[in-house]
Amino acid sequence: MPHTASRYLAEGRRVGLRHFTYDDAAEFTARARESKDLHHPWLFPPDTPAAYAAYAQRLIEDPAKAGFLVCEKEADGALAGFVNINNIVEGGFLCGALGYGAFAHAAGRGLMREALDLVVRYAFGPMRLHRLEINVQPGNAASIALARTCGFRKEGFSPKMLYIDGAWRDHERWALTSEMLTGDG
C-alpha cells in the first residue's frame, strides 16, 4: 500500500497542526462563538466570517506571522484550538510571540499542551527560531499554567503592556529558548 503524506505539519498522539485556510471560517467562527465564556476577558478570536477573513489573511500572508490550527485527530480533524506565532523577527533575534486558545469543547483535556509542544518544536526546527515569548495577563491562570508546564520561564512583568477589551492590561512575560528545550541552556 502506498504511503499517504500527512495533512499535518506536525503530529502528536492526539492532535495535528496545520496552517489556517480561508475555508476554515465556518468551523472556526462557530467554535469561537461557543467559547466566548471561556475566552472572556482574555481573548477575542474572530466570530464572524468577515472578522475571520481579515484574521486569516494576516496569518496566511504576513511573513511575520504563522498560524496553526490545532486539530483533534480522533474527531476527524475537528478544530480544538489555535496557536499563533506573531511578531516574528529574523536576523540576530530569531524570535516570535505566541498567542493561543482552546475551544470550549477541548479545554482541560491536555490537547493544547500537546499542541504547544508541537508548535515549539516546529518553531525551533523548520522555522529556525531561537526564542519564543508568551505574554499573559496575571489573572489568566490556565494560560500561565500551560506556559509553565511547557517549560517557559517567567522573565518579568510589564504594566499596561497590551490594549485588550478597552483597557491597557498588565502582562507577565514568559520565554523559552531552543537551548532550554534541548537542555543546553
C-alpha positions as CSV (number, residue, x, y, z in Angstrom):
1,M,0.0,0.0,0.0
2,P,1.5,3.4,-0.9
3,H,2.4,5.9,1.8
4,T,-0.1,8.8,2.2
5,A,1.5,12.0,3.3
6,S,0.1,13.5,6.5
7,R,-2.2,16.5,6.2
8,Y,-0.5,17.9,9.2
9,L,2.8,19.9,9.6
10,A,3.4,18.2,12.9
11,E,1.6,15.5,14.8
12,G,1.3,14.2,18.3
13,R,-0.6,11.3,19.7
14,R,-4.0,13.2,19.8
15,V,-3.5,16.4,17.8
16,G,-2.2,17.6,14.5
17,L,-1.1,21.1,13.4
18,R,-1.9,22.7,10.1
19,H,-2.0,26.2,8.8
20,F,-5.1,28.3,8.6
21,T,-7.1,28.4,5.4
22,Y,-9.9,30.7,4.3
23,D,-12.1,27.6,4.1
24,D,-11.9,27.1,7.9
25,A,-14.1,30.2,8.5
26,A,-17.4,28.4,9.3
27,E,-15.9,25.9,11.8
28,F,-13.6,28.4,13.4
29,T,-16.2,31.1,13.9
30,A,-18.7,28.6,15.3
31,R,-16.1,27.3,17.8
32,A,-15.2,30.9,18.7
33,R,-18.9,31.8,19.4
34,E,-19.3,28.6,21.5
35,S,-16.2,29.6,23.5
36,K,-16.9,33.2,24.4
37,D,-17.4,32.5,28.1
38,L,-14.1,30.5,28.2
39,H,-12.1,33.2,26.4
40,H,-13.5,36.4,28.0
41,P,-11.9,38.6,29.2
42,W,-8.5,37.3,27.9
43,L,-9.1,36.6,24.3
44,F,-11.4,37.6,21.4
45,P,-10.9,35.3,18.4
46,P,-12.9,36.2,15.3
47,D,-16.5,35.0,15.4
48,T,-17.9,36.3,12.1
49,P,-17.0,35.4,8.6
50,A,-15.7,38.9,7.8
51,A,-13.6,39.1,11.0
52,Y,-12.2,35.6,10.3
53,A,-11.3,36.5,6.7
54,A,-9.2,39.5,7.9
55,Y,-7.6,37.5,10.7
56,A,-6.8,34.5,8.5
57,Q,-5.4,36.9,5.8
58,R,-2.9,38.3,8.3
59,L,-1.8,34.8,9.4
60,I,-1.6,33.5,5.8
61,E,0.0,36.4,4.1
62,D,2.2,38.2,6.6
63,P,5.7,36.7,6.8
64,A,6.0,38.0,10.4
65,K,3.1,35.6,11.5
66,A,2.5,31.9,11.4
67,G,-0.9,30.5,12.4
68,F,-1.5,26.9,13.4
69,L,-4.9,25.2,13.8
70,V,-5.0,22.5,16.5
71,C,-6.9,19.6,15.0
72,E,-8.2,16.7,17.1
73,K,-7.1,13.5,15.2
74,E,-9.7,11.2,16.7
75,A,-12.5,13.6,15.8
76,D,-11.7,13.6,12.1
77,G,-9.6,16.8,12.4
78,A,-12.1,18.9,14.2
79,L,-10.7,22.2,15.4
80,A,-9.7,22.1,19.1
81,G,-7.9,25.4,19.2
82,F,-5.1,27.5,17.7
83,V,-1.6,28.7,18.3
84,N,-0.2,31.7,16.5
85,I,3.4,32.9,16.3
86,N,3.2,36.7,15.9
87,N,5.9,39.4,15.6
88,I,8.4,37.0,14.1
89,V,11.8,38.7,13.9
90,E,14.7,37.3,11.9
91,G,18.3,38.2,11.9
92,G,20.1,38.3,15.2
93,F,16.9,37.9,17.2
94,L,15.1,34.9,15.7
95,C,12.1,35.3,18.0
96,G,8.3,35.2,17.9
97,A,5.5,35.9,20.3
98,L,2.9,33.1,20.9
99,G,-0.8,33.5,21.3
100,Y,-3.1,30.6,21.8
101,G,-6.6,29.5,22.7
102,A,-8.5,26.3,23.2
103,F,-12.1,26.0,22.1
104,A,-14.5,25.2,24.9
105,H,-15.2,21.6,23.9
106,A,-11.5,20.8,24.0
107,A,-10.5,22.8,27.1
108,G,-9.0,20.9,30.0
109,R,-8.2,17.8,28.1
110,G,-4.5,18.3,27.5
111,L,-4.8,18.9,23.8
112,M,-3.3,22.4,24.0
113,R,-0.4,21.1,26.0
114,E,0.4,18.6,23.2
115,A,-0.2,21.3,20.6
116,L,2.0,23.9,22.2
117,D,4.8,21.3,22.5
118,L,4.4,20.6,18.7
119,V,4.5,24.3,17.9
120,V,7.6,24.9,20.0
121,R,9.4,22.0,18.2
122,Y,8.2,23.3,14.8
123,A,9.4,26.8,15.6
124,F,12.8,25.7,16.8
125,G,13.1,23.2,14.0
126,P,11.8,24.0,10.5
127,M,11.2,27.7,11.3
128,R,14.7,28.0,12.8
129,L,13.7,30.4,15.6
130,H,15.8,30.7,18.7
131,R,13.3,32.2,21.2
132,L,9.6,32.2,21.8
133,E,7.7,34.5,24.2
134,I,4.3,34.4,25.8
135,N,2.7,37.5,27.3
136,V,-0.1,36.6,29.7
137,Q,-2.4,38.7,31.9
138,P,-1.6,37.8,35.5
139,G,-5.2,36.6,36.3
140,N,-5.2,34.1,33.4
141,A,-4.3,31.0,35.5
142,A,-4.9,28.5,32.7
143,S,-2.6,30.2,30.3
144,I,0.1,30.7,32.8
145,A,-0.1,27.0,33.8
146,L,0.2,26.0,30.2
147,A,3.3,28.2,29.7
148,R,4.9,26.8,32.8
149,T,4.0,23.2,32.0
150,C,5.6,23.6,28.6
151,G,8.9,24.7,30.0
152,F,8.6,28.5,29.6
153,R,10.2,30.6,32.4
154,K,8.8,33.8,33.8
155,E,11.1,36.7,32.9
156,G,9.2,39.6,34.2
157,F,6.2,41.8,34.5
158,S,5.1,44.6,32.1
159,P,2.5,47.1,33.4
160,K,-0.1,48.2,30.9
161,M,1.5,46.3,28.1
162,L,-1.3,45.4,25.7
163,Y,-4.6,47.1,24.9
164,I,-7.3,44.4,25.3
165,D,-11.0,44.8,25.8
166,G,-10.9,48.6,26.1
167,A,-8.0,49.0,28.5
168,W,-4.3,48.7,28.8
169,R,-3.6,45.4,30.6
170,D,-0.6,44.2,32.7
171,H,1.2,41.1,31.5
172,E,3.6,38.6,32.8
173,R,6.4,37.8,30.3
174,W,7.3,34.1,29.8
175,A,10.0,32.8,27.4
176,L,11.7,29.6,26.1
177,T,14.9,29.3,24.0
178,S,15.9,26.4,21.9
179,E,18.8,25.7,24.4
180,M,16.3,25.4,27.2
181,L,14.4,22.8,25.2
182,T,17.4,20.8,24.4
183,G,18.9,21.2,27.9
184,D,21.9,23.2,26.7
185,G,20.8,26.5,28.3
